[in-house]
């Protein structure tokens, strides 16, 4: 799953540590999500969307080569 977390964070000039504090997670978690090594829980994804005042789909998009269920 691709994401725009790094872009959204940079637009606000927040460090990974600042974003982590706002979300109540570790800086390592933020780094892992940004580098697409970890997919956040739905609860964390909703927290991110609320924090950035957007919808989850504006932050996360499925990979082009992933199989989607319909």
C-alpha positions in Angstrom: 0.0 0.0 0.0 1.4 3.4 -1.0 0.9 6.5 1.2 1.4 10.2 1.3 2.2 10.5 4.9 5.7 11.9 4.4 4.3 14.6 2.1 1.5 15.6 4.4 4.0 15.7 7.4 6.5 17.8 5.4 3.8 20.3 4.3 3.3 21.0 8.0 7.0 21.0 8.8 6.6 18.4 11.5 9.3 15.9 12.3 8.6 12.3 12.6 8.8 12.6 16.3 6.3 15.5 16.3 3.8 13.5 14.2 4.3 10.4 16.4 3.5 12.4 19.5 0.3 13.8 17.9 -0.7 10.3 17.0 0.3 8.6 20.2 2.7 6.2 18.6 6.5 5.9 18.4 8.7 7.7 15.9 9.7 4.2 14.6 6.1 3.5 13.8 5.8 6.7 11.8 9.0 5.9 9.9 7.8 2.3 9.2 4.5 3.6 7.8 6.2 6.3 5.7 8.7 3.8 4.2 5.8 1.4 3.5 7.3 -1.3 5.7 4.2 -1.3 8.0 0.5 -0.8 7.3 -1.2 0.9 10.1 -4.3 -0.4 11.9 -7.6 1.1 10.8 -7.7 2.9 14.1 -4.4 4.6 13.4 -5.3 5.3 9.8 -8.5 7.1 11.0 -6.4 9.1 13.6 -4.1 10.2 10.7 -7.0 11.2 8.5 -8.5 13.3 11.3 -5.2 14.9 12.2 -4.6 15.9 8.5 -8.3 16.9 8.1 -8.8 14.5 5.2 -10.1 11.1 4.4 -8.1 7.9 4.6 -8.2 7.5 0.8 -6.3 10.7 0.4 -3.4 9.3 2.5 -3.4 5.6 1.5 -3.8 4.0 -1.9 -3.5 0.3 -2.8 -0.5 -0.7 -4.9 -1.2 -0.9 -8.6 -0.1 -4.6 -8.6 -2.1 -5.6 -5.5 -5.2 -7.8 -5.9 -8.3 -6.0 -4.7 -11.3 -7.9 -3.5 -14.7 -6.9 -5.0 
